[in-house]
Amino acid sequence: MEALFIGQTYIDVTFIADRIPTGDEKDVARDYAISFGGNSVTAAFCCAHLGIAPDLLTSLADDWLGRMFLDMAAKYQIPVHPRKVKRSSLSFVMPKDTKRAILRLRDDKYLHPFPPLNLDGCRALHLDGHMSDAALHYAKACREAGIFTSLDGGGVRSNSMELLSFIDTAVLSERFCEQLKLSPAATLDLLKQKGCKIGGVTMGDKGLLWYDEKGTVGTMPALRVPKEDIVDTNGAGDIFHGAYVYSRMARTDAPWTEHFQLARAASAHAIHYLGNEARLPSIAQIEETTRRYPAAIAA
């Protein structure tokens, strides 16, 4: 095991349509994609596509959607450690302009305890806060073993504050800050207090507010992707996380500004495509995106 990612699996059904029919209406969508979904799950597929396939501890149902997910994971050589649920979780995603509407149906009533895993050889742990008992257990175990730990803080969960005490790199969303009733800058102060060595808040087209190895706070501007080039922004943040974890494992001694620059370009590449599988970047595509789109001017 080179890395362990823990999170909730979804099957994403992404479609482009002008409107959602109501009542007894019918309409025709213009395009669609079906792929894996979920924060850590999508990040795991990104990391695997870039060249380091992590193990994945995730929810899995014994139904046709669950079997389809296992086929997807096998394609990218991702070992899956399932935690059984009755039904697969679904996300219906409708991109529109630079936004997206999402309707989720989630089964997180786990039928068994999380499985015990051997962490020998593991170099990184990435969490999204789902499966909170497993997340906390393995965060503690990895901290004790000196294994790098990362958190995608998309939202505040029941044990987020306790979990942060065992995280090396925490990258949070603006929604996380809003739930805490803190500004992004104040949230970075909280991460420092929790002992996170690297902390950041993603702010969409406003870029990343973050602090580096020395605790210095700065802004990394987003790349300027024209609106007409944007197809689907859903999952771009998950790609960001998967790319920086990959970069941290591939180039352990590189500064974090380089890990985040690679992740920024991976995310900018992702929004050109419909659905999570189509948006997975290669190193060549990340390099091309970096050359093609300049960084915005920091506000």
C-alpha positions as CSV (number, residue, x, y, z in Angstrom):
1,M,0.0,0.0,0.0
2,E,1.5,3.3,-1.1
3,A,-1.4,5.5,0.1
4,L,-4.8,5.1,1.6
5,F,-7.8,7.3,0.7
6,I,-11.0,7.0,2.8
7,G,-14.5,8.3,1.7
8,Q,-18.0,7.7,0.4
9,T,-18.5,6.3,-3.0
10,Y,-21.1,7.8,-5.4
11,I,-22.1,7.0,-8.9
12,D,-22.4,10.4,-10.6
13,V,-24.9,10.9,-13.3
14,T,-24.0,14.3,-14.9
15,F,-26.2,15.8,-17.6
16,I,-26.5,19.0,-19.5
17,A,-30.0,20.3,-20.0
18,D,-31.6,23.7,-20.3
19,R,-34.1,23.0,-17.6
20,I,-35.5,20.3,-15.3
21,P,-39.0,19.1,-16.3
22,T,-41.7,19.3,-13.6
23,G,-45.2,17.9,-13.2
24,D,-46.1,15.8,-16.2
25,E,-43.5,17.3,-18.6
26,K,-40.7,15.7,-20.6
27,D,-37.5,17.1,-22.0
28,V,-34.3,16.0,-23.7
29,A,-30.8,16.5,-22.2
30,R,-28.0,17.5,-24.6
31,D,-25.3,15.4,-23.1
32,Y,-24.5,13.1,-20.2
33,A,-21.7,11.2,-18.4
34,I,-21.8,8.4,-15.8
35,S,-18.7,7.9,-13.6
36,F,-17.4,7.4,-10.1
37,G,-18.0,10.2,-7.6
38,G,-17.4,11.2,-4.0
39,N,-14.7,13.6,-2.7
40,S,-11.9,11.2,-1.7
41,V,-12.9,8.6,-4.3
42,T,-12.5,11.1,-7.2
43,A,-9.2,12.2,-5.6
44,A,-8.0,8.6,-5.5
45,F,-8.8,8.1,-9.2
46,C,-6.9,11.3,-10.0
47,C,-3.9,10.2,-8.0
48,A,-4.0,6.8,-9.7
49,H,-4.3,8.3,-13.2
50,L,-1.2,10.5,-12.5
51,G,0.8,7.4,-11.6
52,I,0.4,6.4,-8.0
53,A,-2.6,4.1,-7.3
54,P,-3.8,4.4,-3.7
55,D,-5.8,1.9,-1.8
56,L,-9.4,3.0,-1.2
57,L,-11.5,2.3,1.9
58,T,-15.0,3.2,0.9
59,S,-18.7,2.3,1.0
60,L,-19.8,-0.5,-1.4
61,A,-23.2,-2.2,-2.0
62,D,-23.7,-5.6,-3.5
63,D,-25.8,-4.3,-6.4
64,W,-25.2,-3.6,-10.1
65,L,-23.9,-0.1,-9.4
66,G,-21.5,-1.4,-6.8
67,R,-20.2,-4.0,-9.3
68,M,-19.9,-1.2,-11.9
69,F,-17.8,0.8,-9.5
70,L,-15.5,-2.1,-8.8
71,D,-14.9,-2.4,-12.6
72,M,-14.0,1.3,-12.7
73,A,-11.5,0.9,-9.8
74,A,-10.0,-2.2,-11.5
75,K,-9.4,-0.2,-14.7
76,Y,-7.2,2.2,-12.7
77,Q,-5.6,-0.6,-10.5
78,I,-7.1,0.8,-7.3
79,P,-7.4,-1.8,-4.6
80,V,-10.8,-1.4,-2.9
81,H,-11.4,-2.2,0.8
82,P,-15.2,-2.2,0.9
83,R,-17.4,-1.3,3.9
84,K,-20.8,-2.7,3.1
85,V,-24.0,-0.8,2.7
86,K,-27.4,-1.9,1.3
87,R,-27.6,0.4,-1.6
88,S,-25.2,2.3,-3.8
89,S,-25.2,6.1,-3.4
90,L,-26.1,8.3,-6.4
91,S,-25.4,11.9,-7.4
92,F,-27.4,13.7,-10.1
93,V,-25.3,16.6,-11.3
94,M,-26.5,19.4,-13.6
95,P,-23.8,21.9,-14.6
96,K,-24.9,25.3,-15.7
97,D,-22.4,28.1,-16.6
98,T,-19.8,28.0,-13.8
99,K,-22.1,26.5,-11.2
100,R,-23.7,23.1,-10.7
101,A,-26.8,21.8,-9.0
102,I,-26.5,18.4,-7.2
103,L,-29.1,16.0,-5.9
104,R,-27.7,13.2,-3.8
105,L,-29.1,9.9,-2.5
106,R,-26.7,8.5,0.1
107,D,-26.6,5.3,2.0
108,D,-24.0,5.7,4.8
109,K,-25.6,3.2,7.2
110,Y,-22.6,0.8,7.3
111,L,-23.5,-2.8,7.9
112,H,-20.1,-3.7,9.4
113,P,-17.2,-2.0,11.2
114,F,-14.5,-0.6,9.1
115,P,-11.8,-3.2,8.1
116,P,-8.4,-3.3,9.8
117,L,-5.7,-2.5,7.2
118,N,-1.9,-3.1,7.3
119,L,-0.3,0.3,6.8
120,D,3.2,-1.1,6.0
121,G,4.7,0.9,3.1
122,C,2.0,3.5,3.3
123,R,3.2,7.1,2.6
124,A,0.0,9.1,2.6
125,L,-3.5,9.2,4.0
126,H,-6.2,11.4,2.4
127,L,-9.6,11.9,4.0
128,D,-12.8,13.8,3.2
129,G,-14.4,13.4,6.6
130,H,-16.9,10.7,5.6
131,M,-16.8,7.4,7.4
132,S,-15.8,9.4,10.5
133,D,-14.9,6.5,12.7
134,A,-12.5,5.1,10.2
135,A,-11.1,8.5,9.3
136,L,-10.2,9.2,12.9
137,H,-8.8,5.8,13.5
138,Y,-6.5,5.9,10.5
139,A,-5.5,9.5,11.0
140,K,-4.3,8.6,14.5
141,A,-2.5,5.5,13.3
142,C,-0.8,7.4,10.5
143,R,0.3,10.2,12.8
144,E,1.9,7.7,15.1
145,A,3.6,6.0,12.2
146,G,4.9,9.3,10.7
147,I,2.7,9.0,7.6
148,F,1.7,12.2,5.8
149,T,-2.0,13.0,6.4
150,S,-4.3,15.2,4.3
151,L,-7.9,16.4,4.7
152,D,-10.4,17.7,2.2
153,G,-12.6,19.8,4.4
154,G,-15.6,20.3,2.2
155,G,-17.9,20.8,5.2
156,V,-17.8,20.6,9.0
157,R,-18.6,17.1,10.2
158,S,-19.2,15.6,13.6
159,N,-15.5,15.0,14.5
160,S,-13.8,17.6,12.2
161,M,-12.2,19.5,15.1
162,E,-10.8,16.3,16.6
163,L,-9.7,15.0,13.3
164,L,-7.8,18.2,12.4
165,S,-5.4,17.5,15.3
166,F,-4.0,14.6,13.3
167,I,-3.8,16.3,9.9
168,D,-0.6,17.6,8.3
169,T,-2.2,19.4,5.3
170,A,-5.8,20.6,5.5
171,V,-7.4,22.3,2.5
172,L,-10.9,23.5,3.3
173,S,-13.8,25.0,1.4
174,E,-15.4,28.4,1.9
175,R,-18.5,26.5,3.1
176,F,-16.4,25.0,5.9
177,C,-15.5,28.5,7.0
178,E,-19.1,29.7,6.8
179,Q,-20.3,26.8,9.0
180,L,-17.7,27.8,11.6
181,K,-18.8,31.4,11.2
182,L,-15.2,32.4,10.6
183,S,-13.5,34.3,7.8
184,P,-11.0,32.3,5.6
185,A,-8.1,34.1,7.3
186,A,-9.5,33.2,10.8
187,T,-10.0,29.6,9.7
188,L,-6.3,29.5,8.8
189,D,-5.4,30.6,12.3
190,L,-7.6,27.8,13.6
191,L,-5.7,25.3,11.4
192,K,-2.4,26.6,12.8
193,Q,-3.7,26.1,16.3
194,K,-4.7,22.5,15.5
195,G,-1.1,21.9,14.4
196,C,-1.7,21.5,10.6
197,K,1.7,22.2,9.0
198,I,0.0,23.4,5.7
199,G,-3.4,24.9,5.6
200,G,-5.6,26.4,2.8
201,V,-9.1,27.6,1.9
202,T,-10.2,27.1,-1.8
203,M,-12.2,30.1,-3.0
204,G,-13.1,29.2,-6.6
205,D,-12.0,31.8,-9.2
206,K,-10.6,33.8,-6.3
207,G,-7.8,31.2,-5.9
208,L,-6.4,29.6,-2.8
209,L,-5.7,31.4,0.5
210,W,-3.0,29.4,2.3
211,Y,0.0,29.3,4.5
212,D,3.3,27.6,3.7
213,E,5.9,25.6,5.7
214,K,6.9,28.7,7.5
215,G,3.4,29.8,8.4
216,T,3.4,32.6,5.9
217,V,-0.1,33.4,4.6
218,G,-0.5,34.2,0.9
219,T,-2.9,33.9,-2.0
220,M,-2.3,31.6,-5.0
221,P,-4.5,33.1,-7.8
222,A,-6.6,30.8,-9.9
223,L,-5.7,30.2,-13.6
224,R,-7.8,32.4,-15.9
225,V,-9.9,29.9,-17.8
226,P,-12.4,31.8,-20.1
227,K,-16.1,31.1,-19.3
228,E,-16.7,29.8,-22.7
229,D,-14.1,27.0,-22.1
230,I,-15.8,25.8,-18.9
231,V,-18.1,22.7,-19.3
232,D,-18.5,21.3,-15.8
233,T,-17.0,22.5,-12.5
234,N,-18.2,19.6,-10.4
235,G,-15.3,17.5,-9.0
236,A,-12.6,20.1,-9.8
237,G,-11.9,20.5,-6.1
238,D,-11.5,16.7,-5.7
239,I,-9.1,16.7,-8.6
240,F,-7.1,19.4,-6.8
241,H,-6.8,17.3,-3.7
242,G,-5.8,14.1,-5.6
243,A,-3.2,16.0,-7.6
244,Y,-1.5,17.6,-4.6
245,V,-1.4,14.3,-2.7
246,Y,0.2,12.7,-5.8
247,S,2.7,15.6,-6.1
248,R,3.6,15.3,-2.4
249,M,4.3,11.6,-2.8
250,A,6.2,11.9,-6.1
251,R,8.4,14.9,-5.0
252,T,8.6,14.7,-1.2
253,D,11.2,17.5,-1.0
254,A,9.5,20.0,-3.3
255,P,8.0,23.1,-1.6
256,W,4.3,23.2,-1.2
257,T,3.9,26.0,-3.6
258,E,4.9,23.6,-6.3
259,H,2.4,20.9,-5.1
260,F,-0.4,23.4,-5.1
261,Q,0.6,24.9,-8.5
262,L,0.4,21.4,-10.0
263,A,-3.0,20.8,-8.3
264,R,-4.3,24.2,-9.5
265,A,-3.5,23.3,-13.2
266,A,-5.0,19.9,-12.7
267,S,-8.2,21.5,-11.5
268,A,-8.2,24.0,-14.3
269,H,-7.9,21.2,-16.8
270,A,-10.8,19.3,-15.1
271,I,-13.4,22.0,-15.7
272,H,-13.1,21.5,-19.5
273,Y,-14.8,18.1,-19.4
274,L,-18.2,16.5,-18.5
275,G,-18.0,13.9,-15.7
276,N,-15.2,12.8,-13.4
277,E,-13.6,10.1,-15.5
278,A,-13.3,12.4,-18.6
279,R,-11.7,15.1,-16.4
280,L,-8.8,13.0,-15.0
281,P,-5.6,14.8,-16.0
282,S,-2.2,13.4,-17.1
283,I,1.0,15.2,-16.3
284,A,1.3,16.3,-20.0
285,Q,-2.2,17.8,-19.8
286,I,-1.4,19.6,-16.5
287,E,1.8,21.1,-18.1
288,E,-0.2,22.2,-21.2
289,T,-2.9,23.8,-19.0
290,T,-0.2,25.7,-17.1
291,R,1.3,27.0,-20.4
292,R,-2.1,27.9,-21.9
293,Y,-3.8,29.8,-19.0
294,P,-2.0,32.6,-17.1
295,A,-2.7,33.1,-13.4
296,A,-5.2,35.8,-12.5
297,I,-4.0,38.9,-10.8
298,A,-4.3,38.6,-7.0
299,A,-6.9,41.0,-5.5
